[in-house]
Amino acid sequence: MSQTIELSDESAALLKRQAAAHGLSVDSWVETLAREKARTDDVQPDRQKAQAAAARLLQIQKRVKPDPEGWTTRDYIEHGRR
């Protein structure tokens, strides 16, 4: 797919410098940036889901009462107590 975009002179000069620094043409550099952005956006929903899950766990933990004898989850696992 071919796409034409209009940029300010400042943005075009910045892209040109960055492309040259990476040894790429401006077209190749813009394509590289677009791919990286697309990959990052694909990961964001997963990160947001993980953050939401962590927030929910913290809410649940606030309601859980401590063990009356002070046992931790690890104590129950290691000593087989149920």
Secondary structure, DSSP 8 states (H G I E B T S, - for coil): --------HHHHHHHHHHHHHTT--HHHHHHHHHHHHHHHHHHHHHHHHHHHHHHHHHHHHHH----TT---HHHHHHHT--
